[in-house]
């Protein structure tokens, strides 16, 4: 079994901190305690998602886990293509430095493993038919 944590990108984390922090500061300044409590609960939820997003490769299965919301299992033999992307769609990925994994015929998922090259290597060792498309170095 190999576990890969999601990369945490400042390009996603900083705007969230600024927005939630600003709203929280406003709520505290205006003494809107219920609003501050809601902001605190939202902050804990977001923190939980960021800290509990990971990917496990075990027994020819890729498991994508993000908090208690996403727990997806993908048979590695069904993976057709892995492609680097910066797609900003909502996904179990804590960075915009992402991989688009296409599987079955029409399914895909975005992930952002911290050790991207090792992650790709392990998947391609288990399924050598996976097409890998990496961005060119500039």
C-alpha positions in Angstrom: 0.0 0.0 0.0 1.2 3.5 -0.9 -0.4 6.6 0.5 0.1 10.0 -1.2 -1.0 13.2 0.5 -2.5 16.0 -1.6 -0.2 18.8 -2.3 -1.4 22.0 -0.6 -1.1 25.0 -3.0 -0.9 28.5 -1.7 -2.9 29.6 -4.7 -5.9 27.9 -3.2 -5.1 28.3 0.5 -4.3 32.0 0.7 -7.6 33.3 -0.9 -9.6 31.0 1.4 -7.7 32.3 4.5 -8.1 35.9 3.3 -11.9 35.6 2.7 -12.8 33.5 5.7 -10.4 35.6 7.9 -11.8 38.9 6.7 -15.4 37.8 7.3 -14.5 36.4 10.7 -12.8 39.7 11.7 -15.8 41.6 10.5 -18.1 39.4 12.5 -15.9 39.8 15.6 -15.7 43.6 15.2 -19.5 43.9 14.8 -20.0 41.4 17.7 -22.1 39.1 15.5 -21.3 36.0 17.6 -23.5 33.6 15.7 -21.8 34.7 12.5 -18.4 34.2 14.0 -19.4 30.7 15.2 -20.5 29.8 11.7 -17.2 31.1 10.3 -15.3 29.0 12.9 -17.3 25.9 11.9 -16.7 26.6 8.2 -12.9 27.1 8.9 -12.7 23.8 10.8 -14.5 22.0 7.9 -12.2 23.5 5.3 -9.1 22.6 7.5 -10.4 19.0 7.8 -10.8 18.7 4.0 -7.3 20.1 3.4 -5.7 17.8 6.0 -7.6 14.6 5.1 -7.2 14.6 1.3 -5.0 11.7 0.1 -4.7 9.0 -2.4 -3.9 5.3 -1.7 -2.7 2.8 -4.3 -3.3 -0.8 -3.1 -4.1 -4.1 -4.9 -4.6 -2.5 -8.3 -7.1 0.0 -6.8 -6.6 3.8 -6.6 -8.6 5.2 -3.7 -9.2 8.9 -3.7 -10.2 10.2 -0.2 -11.2 13.8 0.8 -12.7 14.2 4.2 -15.9 12.4 4.7 -17.3 13.7 1.4 -15.3 11.8 -1.2 -14.2 8.2 -1.0 -13.8 6.9 -4.6 -12.2 3.7 -5.7 -10.9 3.3 -9.2 -9.6 0.1 -10.7 -6.2 0.9 -12.0 -6.7 -1.4 -15.0 -9.5 1.0 -16.2 -7.2 4.1 -16.2 -6.6 5.2 -19.7 -4.7 8.5 -19.4 -2.9 10.7 -16.8 -2.5 14.3 -17.9 -1.0 17.3 -16.1 -3.4 20.2 -15.7 -4.1 23.4 -13.8 -7.9 23.0 -14.1 -9.6 24.9 -11.3 -12.7 22.7 -11.2 -13.8 21.6 -7.8 -12.0 18.3 -7.0 -10.3 16.3 -4.3 -7.1 18.2 -4.9 -5.7 20.9 -2.6 -3.5 22.5 -5.3 -3.9 23.7 -8.9 -0.8 21.6 -9.8 -3.1 18.7 -10.7 -3.4 15.4 -12.6 -6.4 14.6 -14.7 -7.0 10.8 -14.5 -9.2 9.5 -17.2 -10.7 6.1 -16.6 -13.3 3.8 -18.1 -14.6 5.4 -21.2 -16.0 8.7 -20.0 -15.0 9.2 -16.4 -12.3 11.4 -15.0 -11.1 12.8 -11.7 -8.6 15.5 -10.7 -6.0 14.8 -8.0 -2.9 16.6 -6.8 -0.4 14.2 -5.1 2.6 15.9 -3.5 4.9 13.3 -5.0 3.5 13.5 -8.5 6.2 11.6 -10.3 6.3 8.7 -7.9 2.5 8.5 -8.0 2.5 8.4 -11.8 5.3 5.8 -11.8 3.5 3.5 -9.5 0.3 3.7 -11.5 2.1 3.0 -14.8 3.9 0.1 -13.2 0.6 -1.5 -12.3 -1.0 -0.6 -15.7 1.7 0.0 -18.4 -1.1 0.9 -20.9 -1.7 4.2 -19.2 -0.9 7.2 -21.5 0.9 9.9 -19.6 0.9 13.4 -20.9 3.2 15.8 -19.1 3.6 19.5 -19.7 6.7 20.7 -21.4 9.3 22.5 -19.3 9.5 26.1 -20.1 
